[in-house]
Amino acid sequence: MTSLDRRIAGLIAVGAAVAANCQPCLRAAVSMARESGAEVKETVEAIEVGKSVRACAASEMDRFASSLDVAVPHPQSGASGRCGCEP
């Protein structure tokens, strides 16, 4: 799977789960990290990193959305059951 040890991989997964707003992922990642030897302090730090990434991404998306020219027609969203972005 990876050359990272399970503790580090678990901590990365904790931060990624927070950034992705995935509660079930976070529960699983915290369990994996803790079972693999991550300390509570490390887990809390990984959560804080994820929060920081999520906040930055949301801020950038808000800025991007505000910059769009809403007069330009966009592909119809939902026609294929998707949001309109390319797969």
The 8 nearest C-alpha neighbors of each residue, nearest first, counted from 0:
[[1, 2, 3, 4, 5, 8, 9, 7],
 [2, 0, 3, 4, 8, 5, 7, 9],
 [1, 3, 4, 0, 5, 8, 7, 6],
 [4, 2, 1, 8, 7, 5, 6, 0],
 [3, 5, 6, 7, 8, 2, 1, 9],
 [4, 6, 8, 7, 9, 35, 3, 32],
 [7, 5, 35, 9, 32, 8, 4, 37],
 [6, 8, 10, 9, 5, 4, 11, 3],
 [9, 7, 5, 11, 10, 6, 3, 12],
 [10, 8, 32, 12, 6, 7, 11, 28],
 [9, 11, 13, 7, 12, 8, 32, 45],
 [10, 12, 8, 14, 13, 9, 15, 7],
 [11, 13, 15, 9, 10, 14, 28, 16],
 [14, 12, 10, 28, 16, 11, 15, 25],
 [13, 15, 49, 45, 46, 17, 11, 12],
 [14, 16, 12, 18, 17, 13, 49, 19],
 [17, 15, 25, 19, 13, 21, 18, 14],
 [16, 18, 49, 20, 14, 19, 15, 50],
 [17, 19, 53, 49, 15, 16, 20, 52],
 [18, 20, 16, 17, 21, 15, 53, 49],
 [21, 19, 17, 18, 16, 22, 53, 25],
 [22, 20, 24, 16, 19, 23, 25, 17],
 [21, 23, 25, 24, 20, 26, 16, 17],
 [24, 22, 26, 25, 21, 27, 16, 28],
 [25, 23, 27, 21, 22, 16, 26, 28],
 [24, 26, 28, 22, 16, 23, 27, 13],
 [27, 25, 23, 29, 24, 28, 30, 22],
 [26, 28, 30, 24, 25, 29, 31, 23],
 [29, 27, 25, 31, 13, 30, 12, 9],
 [30, 28, 32, 26, 31, 27, 25, 13],
 [31, 29, 27, 33, 28, 32, 34, 26],
 [30, 32, 28, 34, 29, 33, 9, 35],
 [31, 33, 9, 35, 29, 6, 37, 30],
 [32, 34, 37, 30, 36, 35, 31, 29],
 [35, 33, 31, 36, 32, 30, 37, 6],
 [36, 34, 6, 32, 33, 5, 37, 31],
 [35, 37, 33, 34, 6, 38, 32, 5],
 [38, 36, 33, 32, 6, 35, 41, 42],
 [37, 39, 41, 40, 36, 42, 33, 32],
 [38, 40, 42, 41, 43, 37, 33, 44],
 [41, 39, 43, 38, 42, 44, 37, 45],
 [42, 40, 44, 38, 43, 39, 45, 37],
 [41, 43, 39, 45, 44, 40, 46, 38],
 [42, 44, 46, 40, 45, 41, 39, 47],
 [45, 43, 41, 47, 46, 42, 40, 48],
 [44, 46, 14, 42, 48, 47, 43, 10],
 [47, 45, 43, 49, 14, 44, 48, 13],
 [46, 48, 50, 44, 49, 45, 51, 43],
 [49, 47, 51, 45, 50, 46, 14, 52],
 [48, 50, 14, 18, 17, 46, 52, 47],
 [51, 49, 47, 53, 48, 52, 18, 54],
 [50, 52, 48, 54, 49, 53, 55, 47],
 [51, 53, 49, 55, 50, 54, 18, 56],
 [52, 54, 18, 50, 56, 51, 55, 57],
 [55, 53, 57, 51, 56, 52, 50, 58],
 [56, 54, 58, 52, 57, 53, 51, 59],
 [55, 57, 53, 59, 58, 54, 52, 60],
 [58, 56, 60, 54, 59, 55, 53, 61],
 [57, 59, 55, 61, 60, 56, 54, 62],
 [58, 60, 62, 56, 61, 57, 63, 55],
 [61, 59, 63, 57, 62, 58, 64, 56],
 [60, 62, 58, 64, 59, 63, 57, 65],
 [61, 63, 59, 65, 60, 64, 58, 66],
 [64, 62, 60, 66, 65, 61, 59, 67],
 [65, 63, 61, 66, 67, 62, 60, 59],
 [66, 64, 62, 63, 67, 61, 68, 60],
 [65, 67, 63, 64, 62, 68, 61, 69],
 [68, 66, 64, 65, 69, 63, 71, 70],
 [67, 69, 70, 71, 66, 65, 64, 72],
 [68, 70, 71, 67, 72, 73, 66, 65],
 [71, 69, 68, 72, 67, 73, 66, 65],
 [72, 70, 69, 68, 73, 67, 74, 66],
 [73, 71, 70, 74, 69, 75, 68, 67],
 [72, 74, 75, 71, 76, 83, 69, 70],
 [75, 73, 76, 83, 72, 84, 78, 77],
 [76, 74, 78, 73, 83, 77, 82, 72],
 [77, 75, 83, 82, 78, 74, 81, 79],
 [76, 78, 80, 81, 82, 79, 83, 75],
 [79, 77, 76, 80, 75, 81, 83, 82],
 [78, 80, 81, 77, 76, 83, 82, 75],
 [81, 79, 77, 78, 82, 76, 83, 75],
 [82, 80, 77, 79, 83, 76, 78, 84],
 [81, 83, 76, 77, 84, 80, 79, 78],
 [84, 82, 76, 81, 77, 74, 75, 85],
 [85, 83, 82, 86, 81, 76, 74, 77],
 [84, 86, 83, 82, 81, 74, 76, 79],
 [85, 84, 81, 83, 82, 79, 80, 76]]
